[in-house]
């Protein structure tokens, strides 16, 4: 199998490694998940998490000597170092691949392929910060290198923990790879799959559905693409199709827990509470870390928590909320979800209805403006009662932002995604 073909297979097999956001299956009224990461995951942060891309200027003590672990000498076995690196990578000997890729990059510092190969080996060894730099250098030399684009897209959208910035960067790399006329056909399914995953994480479900279709047209049995398609259908409120898609994934051990969870969400929307809980229990049994029991308060307790959160708001927010009822509801209605195009996510945590304070009411709704917070979705977005109280507060601030005329991009920039 060719180097590119094997890389595509490796990425497809590794795609289930994607780490979920902290608030799983949760969203605001933009359908986006409520989680804030201190590490934007962009190339500016490639020098290390949390350092903003700036190097520390503090020198170590004079007697401090860093421990050095040099790479082994590349045993190219008569091949050029870059070809040897690819052979070692294909054989899953990633340390040897790294040694030979490093030698290839040293011999030809302007070789995008050498830096991309080095980045792929580093990523396979879970040395992500170094891989970020290697891919950055490869793409600075050749922005259209297909192997670098695919591997970098996979690193940001799949291997690293999910955040908006990482998913956006992963989607950009994957889309660039798909748009390059020189991209080898065998890389197209892998690029489209990574793009689908990134778009689903970003709440851009229509694009995710389109990219999943690209994969399935070439690889009808691809389980990862089937899952991304099912997820996109769910987020687009195409519930009947989503139920069939998730049901087909139940025999897949790698996706059964997620399929059970989403089938529970779908049955819950139908009011079939007992059947929904059976699926939730199956998801918890299969993957207890991903699907812990939600800290679900009673409707009365939830309403009391929302009332306390409202009372703690600053005076200016109290003034803006004057005459704007804040209701507690179980789940968002289909009418509310489909009022927007594309539809809102079924897992939204809250919703602001009506025009902003700076716009007049048109008389079609009574009351003109209102806010809803959803008990079940909020409880599933967190793990503890303390986190639930904080999430209620954050969701209220988000909806008040909409009341004041802020859009989702502005709210995300303020950490209220």
PECOR-V612323 format. One record per residue. N is the residue number from 1. RES is the residue in one letter. NEAR is the number of other ideal C-beta (glycine too) atoms within 10 Angstrom. Layout:
n = (N N)
res = (RES RES)
near = (NEAR NEAR)
//
This chain:
n = (1 2 3 4 5 6 7 8 9 10 11 12 13 14 15 16 17 18 19 20 21 22 23 24 25 26 27 28 29 30 31 32 33 34 35 36 37 38 39 40 41 42 43 44 45 46 47 48 49 50 51 52 53 54 55 56 57 58 59 60 61 62 63 64 65 66 67 68 69 70 71 72 73 74 75 76 77 78 79 80 81 82 83 84 85 86 87 88 89 90 91 92 93 94 95 96 97 98 99 100 101 102 103 104 105 106 107 108 109 110 111 112 113 114 115 116 117 118 119 120 121 122 123 124 125 126 127 128 129 130 131 132 133 134 135 136 137 138 139 140 141 142 143 144 145 146 147 148 149 150 151 152 153 154 155 156 157 158 159 160 161 162 163 164 165 166 167 168 169 170 171 172 173 174 175 176 177 178 179 180 181 182 183 184 185 186 187 188 189 190 191 192 193 194 195 196 197 198 199 200 201 202 203 204 205 206 207 208 209 210 211 212 213 214 215 216 217 218 219 220 221 222 223 224 225 226 227 228 229 230 231 232 233 234 235 236 237 238 239 240 241 242 243 244 245 246 247 248 249 250 251 252 253 254 255 256 257 258 259 260 261 262 263 264 265 266 267 268 269 270 271 272 273 274 275 276 277 278 279 280 281 282 283 284 285 286 287 288 289 290 291 292 293 294 295 296 297 298 299 300 301 302 303 304 305 306 307 308 309 310 311 312 313 314 315 316 317 318 319 320 321 322 323 324 325 326 327 328 329 330 331 332 333 334 335 336 337 338 339 340 341 342 343 344 345 346 347 348 349 350 351 352 353 354 355 356 357 358 359 360 361 362 363 364 365 366 367 368 369 370 371 372 373 374 375 376 377 378 379 380 381 382 383 384 385 386 387 388 389 390 391 392 393 394 395 396 397 398 399 400 401 402 403 404 405 406 407 408 409 410 411 412 413 414 415 416 417)
res = (X X X X X X X X X X X X X X X X X X X X X X X X X X X X X X X X X X X X X X X X X X X X X X X X X X X X X X X X X X X X X X X X X X X X X X X X X X X X X X X X X X X X X X X X X X X X X X X X X X X X X X X X X X X X X X X X X X X X X X X X X X X X X X X X X X X X X X X X X X X X X X X X X X X X X X X X X X X X X X X X X X X X X X X X X X X X X X X X X X X X X X X X X X X X X X X X X X X X X X X X X X X X X X X X X X X X X X X X X X X X X X X X X X X X X X X X X X X X X X X X X X X X X X X X X X X X X X X X X X X X X X X X X X X X X X X X X X X X X X X X X X X X X X X X X X X X X X X X X X X X X X X X X X X X X X X X X X X X X X X X X X X X X X X X X X X X X X X X X X X X X X X X X X X X X X X X X X X X X X X X X X X X X X X X X X X X X X X X X X X X X X X X X X X X X X X X X X X X X X X X X X X X X X X X X X X X X X X X X)
near = (10 11 18 18 14 16 25 22 14 18 25 20 11 15 24 14 10 20 12 15 21 18 22 19 20 24 25 28 25 19 22 23 25 22 17 15 17 9 16 18 25 16 17 13 20 20 15 14 14 8 13 12 12 10 7 9 5 4 7 9 6 6 5 7 8 6 4 5 5 6 13 10 9 21 13 19 11 7 15 13 22 23 16 22 32 26 17 25 23 16 11 11 16 20 12 22 26 27 24 32 32 21 21 25 25 12 12 14 11 10 19 21 21 26 28 29 32 30 30 32 28 25 24 20 14 9 15 19 14 16 24 25 17 30 31 18 20 27 21 12 17 16 13 15 23 22 24 28 29 27 31 31 29 31 26 29 31 24 21 23 15 24 24 20 15 25 25 20 23 29 25 17 27 28 20 19 28 20 11 16 5 8 20 15 8 17 21 19 23 26 28 27 29 35 30 33 30 31 27 24 25 20 22 23 24 14 18 26 21 15 30 28 15 18 25 19 12 14 17 9 7 19 18 26 26 22 26 29 24 26 23 26 23 24 25 21 18 15 17 9 14 23 18 11 21 27 14 15 20 15 10 14 9 13 20 17 19 24 24 24 23 27 25 24 23 21 19 19 18 11 10 14 11 7 15 18 13 14 22 21 14 19 20 19 11 16 15 11 7 14 22 14 12 19 16 15 17 9 12 9 12 22 16 13 20 23 12 12 20 16 8 10 15 7 7 10 16 11 9 15 19 7 9 18 11 19 13 18 17 14 19 24 13 13 7 18 23 13 12 12 7 16 18 22 25 25 26 25 31 27 24 21 20 18 15 14 14 8 11 7 12 9 7 7 12 7 11 16 20 18 24 21 24 26 24 17 25 29 21 25 26 23 16 10 14 10 16 22 16 13 22 23 17 20 28 23 17 26 26 22 19 24 22 15 12 17 11 18 9 13 21 17 10 12 10 21 24)
//
